[in-house]
Amino acid sequence: MKISTHPPALRLMLAAIGVVACLACVVCAAPAEPVAAEDPPAAADPLAELATMEYRPLAPVEAAVRIAGSATLEQVAAFWADGFRQVHPKAVLTIDRTSTESGWQMLVEGKADVALLSRTFTADEIAAAGEREGRRPIVIAVGFDQLTWIVHETNPVAAILSSAESGIIPAGRAAGPPRWGEWTTNAAWGDVPVAVHGSPAGSGTRLYLTRLLGGAAGWPGPITDHDSITDVTEAVATDRGGLGLVGTAAANRPGIRRVPLEIAVDDFGEVAGAERTPDFRPLFIAVAAPAAGEWPAPLREFVAYVLSYPGQLDVAKDALVPLSRGEIHAQKERLGWPVER
């Protein structure tokens, strides 16, 4: 499905809404009891250290940049396209909302210039794509989605621990559909089935959910597909036994309750230069870089924009977590680009 990007006025409006929403979250999270006279220090702005990483184009872009892939990055890609055209008004950017797997395949087949990916691609997968017409795929991180479990608002479960081996399944459990009595001692919930709601099969978000749920052995129960994260939250809000995995920004709707994501072993994907807890799921783009010689100007300029302050500001506008300065440097090193410390 093709989507159009937002005009500058709407872009500014969305940014303003984001600021208001953040202020509202701070107010709602304030403790009920009196606080000390001295307020605690404000949380560090993740964009502050990127302020000097301006986007400095090397050449004007008047050609097309074809973007395709994960729905998780669809809105960010729209922000990128809008911001990129502020500098390159003659550039033509198209966004094809498909899935991580489809975006990757389109890149490999030369039908897309940039693939949006919501899961890690292994070195073997990248190598298997090989070189096509003098170009080879490179995958770089572009931001993070901080994840949390969501359950029905009446669910008393306090914690859900996941491991690489067995996912959230407790050791030594009997066979059969999982029930909430395996995660809580509340007698009223002992026989309530765990009803998992997730993104469509084949998406990067669904793959991550499946690994967290069942580990190497797989989840021993059904997973109901939904077209969007909004649909997942709505389903859990109306399903007493519901369980979903969403970004923290999507977990504030009525009818659901957050349960922190706890992972025993951090092997759910690594990002060069990153030191993040496992609840920060990395998000990526892939490009078909030239095996030798100069990069095509449209592709080079677009990737440079994404890895600049304005590109990472666009990431934050979609309630995702931008890269740190060190993480941006590490991605540039993966691309073989010079790094200005």
N, C-alpha and C positions, 0 to 999 in steps of 0.2 A: 504494500500500500504506500503510495507516494504521499508525502506530507509537505506542507509549505512552512516556511520559517516565519518568525514574528517580525513585524515592523519595529523600528526603533522606539516608537512611543509605547508599544506594548511591552517591549523589553525593559524599559525604565519602570513601567508600572509593576511588572513582575518582581523586579529587584526591590521596589519599595514595599510590596506585599511581603517579601521574604524578611525584610528588616522588621516589619510590624509583627510578623509571626514569631520571629525569634524573641522580641521583647515580650510577647504574650506568654511564650514558654517560660521565660525567666520569672514572670509574675506568678504563673500557676505553680511553679516548682518551689516557691518560697516556703520555708517552714512555718507551721502555725504558731509555735512557741516563740517567745521573745528572743531576739538575737543580740549578740554583743554590740557594744557601741561602735566598734570598728568593723566595717564591712570587710568580708573576705576579698582577696584580690580577684579581679575579673579574669575569666578564662582567656588564654592567649589567642589572638586572632591568627588562624592558620595561614591567612593571606599576607600578613604583615611582612614576613621575611621575603615575600616574592615581589614586593612593590617596585624594586629596581630592575626586575626581569622584564623589561619592556619588549614589545614586539617591534622589531626593526626589519621591515621588508627589504629584501635585496633586489627584487624586481617586481614590476606590476604583473598581475594575473588577469588574463582575459579569456581563459579557457575553462573547461568544465572540471569539476572534482566530484566524482560519483561516490557516495557514501551509502553503505548498506550493512545491516546486521541487527544486533540485539535491541529489543524494545527498551531495555533498561537505560540505554544511552541515547534513546531517540530524542528526548527533549534537550539534552545537553548538545547533541549534534545540531539541533535547530538553533540553539544559542550560538554555537561556534559559527555556523553558516551566516547568521545575521551579523555577528561581530566582524567576521572576515570580510564581508561585503562592505562594511563601513570603510575599510582600507582599500579594498579592491572592488569598486562598484561594478566593474565589467565581468567579474568572475561569475560563473554559473555553477551553483552547488545544488545537487539533488540528493535526497535522503530516501532510501528504500527501507521501510520498517519490515524486516523479515524475522530472523533469529540469528543467534551466534553462529550456528552451523551453516546456515544459508549464506550469511555474510562472508564467512571464511571461504566457502566454495566459490562464491562470486569473485572474490579477490584472486583466488588461485586460477580461475578460468579467464581472468582478464576482463570481467564484467563490472568490476568495482575497483576504485582506486584506494579506498579506505574501508576496512571492515571494522564494525563495532562488536566487541567481544565482551561477554560477561562471565567468562571462565578462563582459567589458565590453559594455555596450549603448551604441551610438552615439547622438549627438543626433538623427540622422535616424530611428533606430528608435524612440526615445522619442516624437518628434514624430508619427510615423506612428500611434502608439497613440491619440493624440488625447485629448480630454476626454470623459468618460462620466459622465452624471448629476452634473455639477458637480465631478468629480474628475479629476485628471491624475496620471500616473505620475511618480514621482521615484526615482532610483536613487542609493543611497549605499553607500560602502564600509563593511564591518564587520570586516575583518581580512585577513590574508594567509596564503597557503600557500607556504612556501619549497620550491621544486621542485628535483629532481635527476634526471639520467638514471640508469637502472640497467641493468646488463648482467650476463651470466652471470659467475660468479666466476673463470672461467678466461680470460675475454676480456682481451687485453692493451691495448686501446685506452686512450690517455692523455687525450684531449680530444675533445670534440664541439662544434664552434662552429656556431652558427646565425645566419643573417642574414634580414632581412625579405624579401629578393629571392629567395633560393634555398633557404632553410631550412638543413639540414645538408649538402645536396648539394654536393660540391666543384665548382668551376667547370670547365667543359670536359669533364665526364665523358661516357663513351659511354652510349648508350641501353641499357636493360635493367634487370633487377632489381638493386637495390643490394647490394653485397657488402662484407664488413668490410675487404677489402684496400684500400678507398678511404679508410679512416681509420687503418689501422695498416700498418706495413711488415713485420710478422711473417708470414713466408712460409706458415706453417701455417694462417693465417686468411685468406689471399688470396681463396679461392673460397667462403668460408662466407657464405651469404645472410644479410642483415639481416632478422630476423623481428620485426616491431613488434607489441607487445601494448598495447592501450589500453582505455579506458572505452567504453561503447556509443556508437555514432554518434548525434549529436543532443545529447549532453551538452556542457556548457561545457568540461569537462576534455578531452574528445576534440577539440573545436575548437582549443583551445590547443595540444594535441599536434600536430595536423595543420599548424598554422601554423609551429610550430617545426621540423617535419620537412621540409616542402616549400616554405615561403614562398609567394610569389605563384603559383608554377607548380604546386604540389601535389606530394604524395609519389608517386613512380613505382613503387609496390609496394603489396601488400595490408597491411591492418591487422587483426589478430585482435581481435574484441570480447570483453570480459570484464565481468561484472556488477559487480565491485568492484575497488578498488585492491589488496586482499588477493589476489584472483585474478590480477591483473596481476603482482604480485611472485612468486607461486608459478609462474606460467607462465614468466617469465624465468629463474627458478632451475632449471628443468628443460629449458630450450631453449638449446643452446650458442650459437646466433646471436641470442638474444633481446635486445630493446631495449624499455625502457619509461620512462615519465615519471611520477614519484610525488612526494609530499611527503617531505621528509627524514626525518620520523618513521616512515615506512613502509619505509624503505630499509635497515633493520638486520637483516633476516631472513637466515638462512644460505643460501648458494647464489648470492647476488647481490653485485655490487660497485657502488659509487657512482662516477659520473663527473660532475664539476661541470658545471652548466648555464652555458654561456657564450653570450651573445647579442651580436652585433656592433652592432646598431642597436636602441635602446630605443623601439620603437613598438608594443609588445604590450599597450598599455593603460596609462592614467595615472589616478592618483587625486589629487583636489584636496588640496593641502597635503602631498603625500608626496614624499619623496626616497629612493626604494628602488632597489636594483639589480634588473635584469629577472628574476632568479630568484625574486623575491617576487611571486607571482601574486595580484592582488587578488581578494577575494571580496565579494559585494554582497548587499543586499536591495533590493527595490523595494516601494514603497507607493503606494496611490492617495490622494494628498493632496487636500484640498479646494482648489479653485481660488480660493476666497475664504471668509473666515469662520473659525470655530473648527474645530480638528481633533476628530474623535470621540475621546472619552476613552480607550477601549480601545487604539486605534491609537497615539495620542500617548504613552500611558504605556508601551506595549511598546517603541516605538522609543527613548524616553528611557532605558529600562532597558538596551537593547542598547548604547547609547552612553555608559553609565556604567561605573564601575569594576567592579561585580559582573558586568555583561554582558560586559565584556572579559576578566574572569577566566574566564568560561565559555568564551570563545574559546581561551584558553591551555590550559584543561583538555583540549581536544580536540587538543592538540599543534599548534595553529595559532598564528600570530603576531598579537598584538593591535595595534590602532591606537595611534599615539602621541597625546599630548595635542593637538598641533597638527593632526593628521589628524582627530581627533574634532571640534575646533573647525570645521575646514573642512567636515565633513559637516553640522554644524548650520547653517552658513551656507547650504549648498545647500538645506536644508529651510526656510530663512527663519526659523529660530529664533534667539532672543537667545543670545549667547555670553558667558559669564563668564570672562574671562581670569584 
